[in-house]
Amino acid sequence: MIFQQILIQIFHKFNQERTISAPFHLLRGKRSGQTMQDVGIYQLHNYFGILPKLSRYKYDDEVSALIEEQLLIVKEDGFYELTRKAHELLTDVQSFPFDGWHYRGNEHVFFARLSLVIQSLSHHLAGEMSFIPLQKDEQVQQWVKNFLRTNQYQDGLLQQSLLEEIVNSLEKTALEEQAKNTLILRLSGYNMAGLTWQQISFQEDMKEMDLQLIYIFSLHNWLSEILLQSEEYPLLFQLVENIRIKNPLTGSAYQSAELFNNGYSIEQISRIRGLKMSTIEDHIVELAMNEPQFKVHQFVSNEDIKAVLTAIDDYSTRKLKVLHEVLPHLSYFQLRLVLARGEHVEA
């Protein structure tokens, strides 16, 4: 049910202006120009890339369920329409605190590190120095080895300190007990295997997909608490190393952004990089999505910004074609900049 609620929220955000496939690409974190642009236009940062391994079969199956429950109508051209029943449901749908834009699957790396550290420490405490690591990723294994050596795990003090940080940090989050338990049940120790999704599903009487979504937004919340109060959780803060995306820009967009921030115009960047103007404009829009201090006013006047925001409300749309018809003196680039900044456009 959680997955269906999320789908309905995303479909609602897209305002029936994208095809039935748009949420699929969003959830998988597709790095295409269209999907990245949609993230900014429709303010969907929180859901971006939260299910990078989502199969098309599973997605289509869930969409079919929405259709069967008379929540969604799919048209012949691939576009869709939310039913009145779906809109009524939206008033009661809970908000899920994902932060996909800043983690993009890296939350799983954090948990892999943590679970292997706990497995290692529990075996050391039991005097069992040989065991099969649950995490097969060699990078994770090497990272954990360095972490254990750095924190002098041999003296036995690391276990208690890490436990206190885990308990204290989870208590500080706004997560419900069920969400915290889902995280804990996945951990393994000496003679104690973490539960599989199937086992937790049976125990909690919930769908595996819904449990995995709870797990993901729980990790996002936990990670945010650790990062915000890093001095209180020095061990966990080490485990969070390079987990949050510091620079969400793509490689090419980053190069253009560097030039732009150094005072080069779009035309100059286009010549320097040997790329089309439209490509550089895409990069600037991506910069506007990610840079809190970005000033849209350097490209669009305050008057026109207000006009765009008014048009969005008056016509109940964020569709570029419609907005361009209403405000033909503004370029698509200017419209995209205003949309990319969303509620922060006047900051």
Secondary structure, 3 states (H helix, E strand, C coil): CHHHHHHHHHHHHHCCCCCCCHHHHHHHCCCCHHHHHHHHHCCCHHHCCCCCCCCHHHHHHHHHHHHHCCCEEECCCCCEEECHHHHHHHCCCCCCCCCHHHHCCCHHHHHHHHHHHHHHHHHHHCCCCCCCCCCCCHHHHHHHHHHHHHCCHHHCHHHHHHHHHHHHHHHHCCCCHHHHHHHHHCCCECCECCCCHHHHHHHHCCCHHHHHHHHHHHHHHHHHHHHHCHHHCHHHHHHCCCCCCCCCCCHHHHHHHHHHHCCCCHHHHHHHHCCCHHHHHHHHHHHHHHCCCCCHHHCCCHHHHHHHHHHHHHHCCCCHHHHHHHCCCCCHHHHHHHHHHHHHCCC
